[in-house]
Amino acid sequence: MPAHRLLSRRLVIIGAAVVIAVLGACAVLAAQWAGLIGAPTTAAAAAAHTAAQQDNKHWAHGDNTLGVLGATFGLRIGTAVNTDALAKDAAYRQVLGTQFSTVTPENAMKWGIVEPKQGVYDWAPADKLVAFAQAHHQLVRGHNLVWFQELPEWLNKQYRSISPDALRSILHKHITDEVSHFKGKIWQWDVVNEAFADDGTLRDDMFLDKLGPGYIADALRWAHEADPTAQLFYNDYNIEFSGAKSDAVYDFVKKLQKQGVPIDGVGFQGHFGTQFQLPDLQTNLERFARLGLNVAVTEVDVRTSMPVLAFEQSAQNAAYSQSLQACIAVRACISYTMWGFDDRYSWIPDSFPGQGSADIYDRNLHPKPQYDVLKQDLQLAADGAPVRTERGVR
């Protein structure tokens, strides 16, 4: 997860105040957004699926929820979904079905969940989420196909003894089986997740060790063969910031394009904290978009120390607002997704003891100031933000 340079508490207060002051000018900025980069071609717009167009019409009408407000200029607003909460919590389902126009399974499509025993699949939780999304006119981001974490235990046990050919065959089958199972139902796939270390080198994991760097291109090709209509993404954290990691991912993606590898977009996760500086996100979204790629903000949350102090709340508001505004400003940014929407089911307290309050709803499913900030930004963007489609620039 994020390992950004830690700032002093005083600098955080100052930085948050500066960002908040800048946000007061967003009505003026909205009028300038229309001329920014990434205009979709007529052919790309025409290629959008009929079902997706119907879904967008659904979100273009109704109450001023986040999904409806984003639909005024074609931006999908999404959340990661806890499938246990989806199954048992009616209030959770109500917010999920009305506020968001795209959903991402938090865990239900990860390899260790869908294939707990080799050759034995459990699609049930993911299938239920997809059915919910279809019933509520939501698009689905599939997350994820290849990641160094949350692998099946049976695969981890084979790591030392498995041959490269055997691992390649297993990986090929996994990608083909999962993408085929959901064929026609997934809008964007995070095909490969977090393959780079913070220093810009490829992560030293099972796949690099046994298969070499070519496994990333292979994974994208296999996913495309299984579902040519799905948009294929590389997804990572800390590439929101300029530096060694984002530069390395940028150069790697350019090489994939030159090799003719099917890649449609890059996902920028956006796990932020009030003790860290905010990234130059728009700059990085723009430079990847100039490659002819779609971009997406895929896993936003903003954690802070508990209990939350007033200046920390202001810093959280600023981080949510700045990241959404960056996406709004870049026409190729086709979705903005939060990694969960409520503090009750947040992953943060278990992973970062003493921290929390990272989401836009509280534990009782009441909207927090972060929600209000996002809603205001979307309302202001309705006049002048560059319009995008589900296919983006592809």
Steps between C-alpha positions, in 0.01 A plus 500: 500500500611864483851576626513872427734745670365579846436871561490675832159567652547871450567460131191285461285775654652762274476279191138415567413867548662591169316225314168597655554862396564384147177302501306824539590581142367177351196673348740706293707194411192316379461744215853416385465120508339458161823556309714244683658190348361162411205567271342172392487419133165459326583136436572437867176660609306299244656177628348536847276208589122546477462373855750755629317777318173394659664494841634849448151623407379355829761699692429817302167535682396489862609649830832679537697198612869466420426267210237729352721808531794325334277387214440861392843488336547123470717432806423178686520534879570170672583308812660175601242258639522277804295200385428388858340839567319478168344171609393594853463878532191656340606857583836437334325369189276806487791744496698283260216471251410869493826694539743319270501429128788251499609233748820306569515178701723560799610136513247278323684476166851452639666172409513362854124548534380371164725190490562389862585149378676441172241455228208561741334839455273702726338776298201551729595826682623664180197382302269655760682831475481498120126421519451788745690734269293400199177551694615849601641611163857496629814408308749259655876537539654154531772492766738327449652220292872503586633624835784388723269493803186298585604212280351155556681311774542202269696720259718652771595151615622416148714814465842344563444183304285609208662532159464818291300309237262361761444842659444660160238236420326549836498879461367476145219271612410721795472815289313325221255330736421809706469746213291249303269445796420872515521563125284793393433602862821682590568858391862527615735226617796573725698232319829551683514669840800653677777343293747781576691578820529857626852538356369438148625144462269211427387335820699190592209257529408153381404612152813703428721233654358212297373668182700820459350841414313358199226365728333844501463510122387138498233570762361788294497292181325209670237729654433661163462161334244398763295822474593742221239754616633555853733791564832375634684699767829496684432616860743624766555726802740795535494569127282798588830665595774602259813297559680176431198273523262699281781557248574127488134408448470766230804367312381141538153578366654677200700185425186288522330728250794479259482120523131507410394367841129570566491753785220755527575686818691560821344511847628738769399364840497810723548367853575826682561606859487836674864461612616489137530761232245493219620384157519685171232262379366699208849529349540123504151431371566736211831351393361146493195627312730649237604143418145447373400309814202530727578568863300440817530583868431160647534466880465834677491527877652756737597366841593705807585454866215443742316687639473736204602860572357795312811563292518131409139513379595798283796306360275203420255726319785650299640160397163373379425823319838537333503140376148527358575834335810350338288225347227741390753719322639218282254378239667159482426441872186290472439392859569614856469217752531500879632197686183453698257771598428445870718481810316198641649264243827686440824305467703787649476440880626143470783593265601830665439480877398833648379634165158502336211722386627453144166486320219738403230342723530436873438171680126575511489566124458873539682714241808681632651834388708307246177400326383861489829612346476241223138589431584870477787435258275292275229766504749771404647280226166461326564832325813466289662169599617300195240239408616138478351162406537152648750415226698815572771564243526136390 
